[in-house]
Amino acid sequence: MIAKIGKGENLYSAISYNQKKIDSENGQVLLLNRMPETLDNTYSTAYLHQCFEPYLSANIKTEKPVRHISLNPDPAFRFVL
């Protein structure tokens, strides 16, 4: 497994990237932390951005407040939740 960790300033781009992966069934949400779950377990880019807004507001002095961690398993490995 390869883990990629990136830093950035644009949360909306990171959320959009992840949402595109989920919509195309090339990715999935593994864990939510401090975010309310929806009734149908689907999440929009706008909803997720709204959930993160209090954290961004609290860290306005941080130059790159966004961390994007991507876990990429070996394609030969079959991972099912």
C-alpha positions as CSV (number, residue, x, y, z in Angstrom):
1,M,0.0,0.0,0.0
2,I,1.2,3.5,-0.8
3,A,0.1,6.5,1.2
4,K,0.4,9.9,-0.3
5,I,0.2,13.0,2.0
6,G,-0.3,16.4,0.5
7,K,-0.6,19.9,1.8
8,G,-2.6,22.7,0.3
9,E,-4.7,25.8,0.7
10,N,-7.8,24.8,-1.3
11,L,-10.2,22.5,0.6
12,Y,-12.8,22.6,-2.1
13,S,-10.4,21.1,-4.7
14,A,-9.5,18.2,-2.4
15,I,-13.2,17.5,-1.6
16,S,-14.1,17.7,-5.3
17,Y,-11.3,15.3,-6.2
18,N,-12.5,12.8,-3.6
19,Q,-16.1,13.2,-4.7
20,K,-15.2,12.4,-8.3
21,K,-13.5,9.2,-7.2
22,I,-16.5,8.2,-5.2
23,D,-19.0,9.0,-8.0
24,S,-17.0,7.0,-10.5
25,E,-16.8,4.1,-8.0
26,N,-13.0,4.3,-7.9
27,G,-12.9,5.4,-4.2
28,Q,-14.9,5.2,-1.0
29,V,-15.2,6.9,2.4
30,L,-13.4,4.8,5.0
31,L,-14.0,7.0,8.0
32,L,-15.8,10.2,9.1
33,N,-14.4,12.1,12.1
34,R,-16.3,14.9,13.8
35,M,-18.7,15.2,10.9
36,P,-22.4,14.4,11.0
37,E,-23.5,11.4,9.0
38,T,-26.3,11.9,6.5
39,L,-29.4,9.7,6.7
40,D,-28.6,8.0,3.3
41,N,-24.8,8.0,3.8
42,T,-24.3,10.1,0.7
43,Y,-22.3,13.4,0.8
44,S,-22.1,16.3,-1.6
45,T,-19.0,18.5,-2.1
46,A,-21.0,21.5,-0.7
47,Y,-22.1,19.6,2.4
48,L,-18.6,18.4,3.2
49,H,-17.1,21.9,2.6
50,Q,-19.8,23.3,5.0
51,C,-18.8,20.8,7.7
52,F,-15.1,21.8,7.4
53,E,-15.8,25.5,7.5
54,P,-15.6,25.9,11.3
55,Y,-12.1,24.3,11.3
56,L,-10.9,26.5,8.5
57,S,-12.1,29.6,10.3
58,A,-10.3,28.6,13.5
59,N,-7.0,28.3,11.6
60,I,-6.9,31.4,9.5
61,K,-3.2,32.0,10.2
62,T,-2.2,28.6,8.9
63,E,-0.6,28.9,5.5
64,K,-1.6,25.5,4.2
65,P,-4.5,24.2,6.4
66,V,-5.5,21.3,4.2
67,R,-4.1,17.8,4.5
68,H,-5.1,15.3,1.8
69,I,-4.1,11.7,2.5
70,S,-4.6,9.1,-0.2
71,L,-4.3,5.4,0.5
72,N,-3.6,3.4,-2.6
73,P,-3.6,-0.4,-2.2
74,D,-1.9,-2.8,-4.5
75,P,-4.3,-3.3,-7.5
76,A,-3.9,-7.1,-7.0
77,F,-5.2,-6.8,-3.5
78,R,-9.0,-7.1,-3.2
79,F,-10.2,-4.9,-0.3
80,V,-13.9,-5.1,0.5
81,L,-15.7,-3.3,3.3
